[in-house]
Amino acid sequence: MVANLVLLLAAGTLISAGVYLVLDRAMTKMMLGLMLIGNGANLLILQAGGPAGSPPIVGRESLVYGDKIADPLAQGMILTAIVISMAMTAFILTLAYRQYRYRTADVIEDDIEDAAIAARPATASAAPDHDASDDPSTGRLTSGGDAFGPRSFEAPVKVDEDD
């Protein structure tokens, strides 16, 4: 099978441009990137289907291709991918419209609390359920030590020997 170099370059260009747009923070650019990736994947499926041929109908021949028929599986997969990408585009458009209505900006911001939790050490003693000495406003570790309760909890228990 001889592949069409122009279609392969077009598919690679579409997919690379789509990945670049998906990595941006604007919702509209993400949507355009997903559409480009879908179209690039459709071109790759078209190339994987093999050379052109007659319509995939049994017993039908054409003057140009003779009894050689095209692969119907690639055509069905491309048609399904087009329908799925259209539905996904409609869904992303509704998300972008909803975000515009509520925030009037389409830039997704970083969450400061998530960044503080991600910056914690991976040791078990630094987990929030093991250490209560963290600064409550920033979530960062402090040098105050463990503070699990009142001082009476940390004092040794005195046993009366008269009993």
Residue pairs with C-beta under 8 A, 6 or more apart in sequence:
1 50
1 51
2 51
3 47
4 47
7 43
7 46
7 47
8 43
8 44
8 47
10 40
10 43
11 40
11 41
11 43
11 44
11 47
12 40
13 40
14 36
14 37
14 39
14 40
14 43
15 36
15 37
15 40
15 41
15 44
17 33
17 36
18 32
18 33
18 34
18 35
18 36
18 37
18 38
18 40
19 33
19 37
20 33
21 29
21 30
21 32
21 33
21 36
22 29
22 30
22 33
22 34
22 37
23 33
24 30
24 33
25 107
25 108
26 106
26 107
27 92
27 95
27 96
27 99
27 106
27 108
28 96
28 106
30 92
31 89
31 92
31 93
31 96
34 85
34 88
34 89
34 92
35 85
35 89
38 81
38 82
38 84
38 85
38 88
39 85
41 81
42 78
42 81
42 82
45 74
45 77
45 78
45 81
46 74
46 78
48 74
49 70
49 71
49 73
49 74
49 75
50 70
50 71
50 74
52 65
52 70
53 65
53 68
53 69
53 70
53 71
54 60
54 61
54 62
54 64
54 65
54 66
54 67
54 68
54 69
54 70
55 62
55 69
55 70
56 69
56 70
56 71
56 72
56 75
57 69
58 69
60 69
61 67
96 106
99 105
99 106
100 106
113 139
116 138
116 139
116 140
117 139
119 140
120 126
120 127
120 139
120 141
121 141
124 130
125 131
126 141
128 134
131 141
131 146
132 146
132 147
132 148
133 141
133 142
133 144
133 145
133 146
133 147
134 140
134 141
134 142
135 141
135 142
